[in-house]
């Protein structure tokens, strides 16, 4: 099982968690901003999701399950 993990898995796992936290913060912030800022925040959220997906694809399927 350990052979399936990427070489620098602790750093990737920390980055994944950091991205998750940033997404939560941005979603809350989006509720309290002007219309013009919503698109910018939405773009950041999408970019963070893409980075999360890249990281998630390096790991076994079950690794980031948040049940």
C-alpha positions in Angstrom: 0.0 0.0 0.0 2.8 2.5 0.8 4.2 2.0 -2.7 1.0 3.7 -4.1 1.7 7.0 -2.3 3.7 9.7 -4.0 7.3 10.3 -2.9 6.5 13.6 -1.1 3.1 12.5 0.2 3.2 14.5 3.5 3.6 17.7 1.6 0.9 16.9 -0.9 -1.5 15.9 1.9 -0.8 19.2 3.7 -1.3 21.1 0.5 -4.6 19.3 -0.2 -5.9 20.2 3.3 -4.7 23.8 2.9 -6.6 24.1 -0.4 -9.7 22.6 1.3 -9.5 25.2 4.0 -9.0 28.1 1.5 -12.0 26.9 -0.5 -14.1 27.0 2.7 -12.9 30.5 3.5 -13.6 31.8 0.0 -17.1 30.3 0.0 -17.9 32.1 3.2 -16.3 35.3 1.9 -18.3 35.1 -1.3 -21.5 35.6 0.7 -20.4 39.0 1.9 -18.8 40.7 -1.1 -20.0 42.8 -4.0 -21.1 41.4 -7.2 -17.9 42.3 -9.1 -15.8 40.3 -6.6 -17.9 37.1 -6.8 -16.4 36.1 -10.2 -12.9 36.6 -8.9 -13.5 34.5 -5.9 -15.3 31.8 -8.0 -12.2 31.7 -10.3 -10.0 31.1 -7.3 -12.2 28.4 -6.0 -12.1 26.7 -9.4 -8.3 26.9 -9.5 -8.0 25.5 -6.0 -10.3 22.6 -7.0 -8.1 21.9 -10.0 -5.0 21.8 -7.8 -6.8 19.5 -5.4 -7.8 17.2 -8.3 -4.1 17.0 -9.4 -3.0 16.1 -5.9 -5.9 13.6 -5.4 -5.0 11.8 -8.6 -1.5 11.1 -7.3 -2.9 9.1 -4.4 -5.0 5.9 -4.0 -8.7 6.5 -4.5 -9.6 6.2 -0.8 -6.9 8.5 0.6 -8.8 11.8 0.7 -12.3 10.4 1.4 -14.0 12.8 3.8 -16.8 10.7 5.2 
